[in-house]
Amino acid sequence: MAILPILKFPDPVLKETSRSVERFSAELSIRVDGLLDTMRAMPGGIGIAAPQVGWTERVVIVDVSGHKKGGRQDNHGLLELVNPEILAMGGSQIIREGCMSVPDYTANVKRAQWVLVDALDRNGKQVIIESIGFEAVVIQHEMDHLDGILFLDRVTSLKTDLFRRKSYA
């Protein structure tokens, strides 16, 4: 089990744009396993992006199936998305977000209510996901990391929408 250190804001790597994965290999699979192990080891870990561990390639992992907001329905279980792209999105919702890379704060963030995502899995096979609700929010949050965007960058008002975290879970 490889638990990797999480980079914390204001680490400059978190503001970099990640490059596309070009090679699908055993090394990529090992790195994806490390991301997955790290996400699962974190309290409330429901998503992680490669830049959060200093790896600036376009890989995200999302699994909201065990979270109270994700529930047992309206989600796809474990998603390992390589080079993900949002093809379409719609609706609007405001939801309280937190992040392993910004552990002391949460904030109200406006996100699309549903997304259609085209990606590859760790073996290079295409996956197309239509996601709604909480899972769609988490996908958008993690994909933002690939472009150097933190949830703090999406907060409308730091005065009214940013909150100090009371606990991490």
C-alpha positions in Angstrom: 0.0 0.0 0.0 1.6 3.2 -1.2 0.3 6.3 0.7 1.7 9.4 -1.0 2.1 12.8 0.6 -0.6 15.3 -0.3 0.6 18.7 -1.5 -1.0 21.6 0.4 -2.0 25.0 -0.8 0.0 27.2 -1.7 2.4 24.6 -3.2 3.0 25.9 -6.8 2.6 22.5 -8.3 -1.1 22.7 -7.5 -1.4 25.7 -9.9 0.3 23.9 -12.9 -1.6 22.6 -15.9 -1.1 18.8 -16.2 0.1 17.2 -19.4 -1.8 14.3 -21.1 -0.8 10.7 -20.3 0.9 9.4 -23.4 2.0 5.9 -22.3 -0.2 3.2 -20.8 2.2 0.9 -19.0 2.8 -1.0 -15.8 4.3 2.2 -14.4 1.1 4.1 -15.0 -0.9 1.3 -13.3 1.4 1.5 -10.2 1.0 5.2 -10.1 -2.8 4.9 -10.3 -2.7 2.3 -7.5 -0.7 4.8 -5.4 -3.4 7.5 -6.0 -6.1 5.1 -5.1 -4.4 4.0 -1.9 -3.8 7.6 -0.9 -7.4 8.6 -1.5 -8.7 5.6 0.5 -6.4 6.4 3.4 -7.6 9.9 3.8 -10.6 10.7 6.0 -13.6 11.3 3.8 -11.5 10.6 0.7 -13.8 10.5 -2.3 -11.6 11.9 -5.0 -8.0 12.7 -5.8 -6.1 14.1 -8.8 -2.5 13.3 -9.7 -1.3 16.9 -9.1 -2.2 16.6 -5.5 0.7 14.2 -5.0 3.0 16.1 -7.3 2.4 14.0 -10.4 1.4 16.5 -13.2 -0.4 14.2 -15.6 -4.1 14.1 -16.3 -5.3 11.4 -14.0 -8.2 11.5 -11.5 -9.9 9.0 -9.2 -13.4 9.4 -7.9 -15.5 7.1 -5.7 -18.5 8.6 -3.9 -20.2 5.3 -3.3 -19.4 5.1 0.4 -20.1 8.8 1.1 -23.4 9.9 2.7 -24.0 12.4 -0.2 -23.0 9.9 -2.8 -25.1 7.1 -1.4 -25.5 3.8 -3.1 -27.4 5.2 -6.1 -26.7 7.8 -8.8 -23.0 7.0 -9.0 -20.7 4.7 -10.9 -18.6 3.4 -8.0 -14.8 3.6 -8.6 -13.8 5.8 -11.5 -10.2 5.9 -12.7 -10.1 8.6 -15.4 -7.1 9.3 -17.5 -7.0 12.3 -19.8 -10.7 13.1 -18.9 -12.6 15.8 -20.9 -16.0 17.2 -20.2 -18.0 16.9 -23.4 -21.2 18.5 -22.0 -22.6 19.8 -18.8 -25.8 21.3 -17.6 -27.9 22.4 -14.7 -26.5 24.3 -11.7 -26.1 23.6 -8.0 -24.2 25.1 -5.1 -22.5 22.7 -2.8 -20.1 22.8 0.1 -16.7 21.6 -1.0 -13.5 20.7 0.7 -10.1 19.4 -0.5 -7.2 17.4 0.9 -4.9 20.1 -0.5 -6.8 22.8 1.4 -7.5 21.0 4.6 -8.4 23.9 6.8 -11.3 25.3 4.7 -14.5 24.4 3.0 -16.5 26.7 0.7 -19.8 27.0 -1.2 -19.0 26.4 -4.9 -21.3 26.6 -7.9 -21.0 23.6 -10.2 -22.9 21.9 -13.1 -25.5 19.4 -11.9 -24.6 16.9 -14.6 -21.6 16.2 -16.8 -20.8 13.9 -19.7 -17.1 12.9 -19.5 -14.9 11.1 -22.1 -11.8 9.5 -20.6 -9.5 6.5 -20.8 -9.0 3.9 -18.1 -5.6 2.9 -16.8 -5.3 0.5 -19.8 -6.1 3.1 -22.4 -9.7 1.9 -23.0 -12.2 4.6 -23.6 -14.9 5.2 -21.0 -17.8 7.6 -21.3 -19.5 8.6 -18.1 -22.7 10.6 -17.6 -22.8 11.7 -14.0 -25.3 13.6 -12.0 -25.5 15.3 -8.5 -22.7 14.8 -6.0 -20.6 12.5 -8.2 -20.7 15.1 -11.0 -19.5 17.8 -8.5 -16.6 15.6 -7.4 -15.6 14.8 -11.0 -15.5 18.6 -11.8 -13.5 19.3 -8.6 -10.9 16.7 -9.4 -10.7 17.7 -13.1 -10.1 21.3 -12.0 -6.9 20.2 -10.3 -5.6 19.1 -13.7 -5.8 22.7 -14.9 -4.3 24.2 -11.8 -7.6 25.3 -10.4 -8.5 24.9 -6.7 -12.0 25.2 -5.3 -10.9 28.5 -3.7 -10.6 29.9 -7.2 -14.3 29.2 -7.8 -15.6 30.9 -4.6 -17.8 33.8 -5.4 -17.3 35.6 -2.1 -14.5 34.7 0.3 -16.3 36.7 3.0 -19.6 34.8 2.8 -18.8 31.5 1.2 -15.5 30.4 2.8 -15.6 28.5 6.1 -12.9 27.2 8.5 -13.3 23.5 8.7 -14.4 22.2 12.1 -13.3 18.6 11.5 -11.9 16.5 8.6 -14.3 13.7 7.8 
